[in-house]
Amino acid sequence: MNWAMASFGKVISDSLKKLVFREFTVSRVTHLSEHFERIDFVCEALRGRPCSPGDKVQVDFDGGPRTYTPFAFDGAHGALSVLVYLHGDGPSARWARNVSEGERAFAFGPRGSLALAAQSGPLTLFGDETSFGLARVLLESRGAASGLSFVFEVTNENESKAVLEALKVPHFELVERRAEDAQLTDVEARVRAVLAHDATRRLVFTGKAQSIQTLRNRLKAEPVAHGGQLVKAYWSPGKRGLD
């Protein structure tokens, strides 16, 4: 009886999800490193739909939805890819470690998040491991010779370098995290060095909320000319639901 009730409850739950979410099917899982998995999805409902640089897709898990930046989007075939960074042992990390080709997932989107489609001038992206997918989609949409540069704070420089190279992201700078966020002094110096050569360059801040706030405060305290800022915090320690 308990098994039957549980099965019935799951059918009801999945039926309700289909009213809100799209049903994605995992078409491929690529293990890039210890902490990174590339997940490719297909979904018939995505055929003919647009996906702009900076859009997001939210995948539903038992602990609530998690947000990713789709890249390698193919509207003709209803396909997209996301990069999952396995930090911690939350529902999304457990799912990504064990997911197999053919499994399904419920997701919402793609839909707007960072308005990057209209940004055609030189651009520098700051972020971390959660921003690698965004770097890839910027290259997909603009090309490697379009004034893009990337500065990332990371936990493991060697692992991050290998993953970015697997994603074919060029021209990146990596700064390993240090105690009390001391690495942000180095990050700030690198951002200022880029802006010193091009005051029209726009800055895009992503990744950890506290790192973004620190860098923006420092640039405000000692201003340096640049073409504006776009901001999207992807995560904050102890908080859920950021996107």
Steps between C-alpha positions, in 0.01 A plus 500: 500500500778743588680416173181557301436831673856612434476402133168680461649807666792498258265481200305798632821689571640438151168598341502829688861563405415458132257789532778734614827351376628353178611140501865472397674174412870453568665422167861488620705535816863607466724469804743791465673477836444411865271798553353572156241316292369609162136396460341507152121506479240465227143626524243505223345820643826686438484456124471836330541695822768768546768510768700819553846534660457526875166316512440249777339160537375378838508126565269365768643286780361368829664789683362761261607626156860576410594748229748446216611689191416302185762487228538314170129573450350348186145617441468297180543174691372609841833449673709683756789438737577611855813478712445376855758593763496239775564695816357361820255213523169663416222352284639634172851371568371155595285491187784603269737241649255217429294606199507281189407541135128459446392630839255787511496824694240774535623850415371852451639720223716605333397852594663838558757557773800706388427727203816434301359470148524877443855527639713512187800698627803375696401316815673350803326227698586445866372189671593158630436135419127569474572752222684268259181420308435870449852545363436223251168642379656845455756341270224307322316823426787742438811307401846495653618819329223728627666679790413246767715434806440291811624517860394220734558430868527124540573233758732291282687674221613182322153346495336824387756548224434151366122552503516839327728354236256212450229762446733679256501823699814705419658808659407433863678587822465285810560609858488235771299574813692584813414552865273797577444557126851638460488392135264789423788746521662313210169482314448874542849570364434289192166667432656844536782402264249403231306824542817707484532395136134551410276739694197403284505139621195381691527283811275204573508379861375147572563222750524546876295791636760607757782506244291712266417746776864532608628566149227751418562687826872521428443626146260758638743613770778548244315547172639384170338593169297224335191455287260391771414192704261207493457297819354157576586317822475125447549385858567601859614272785205364693238633257288332235309634207752746354521499122 
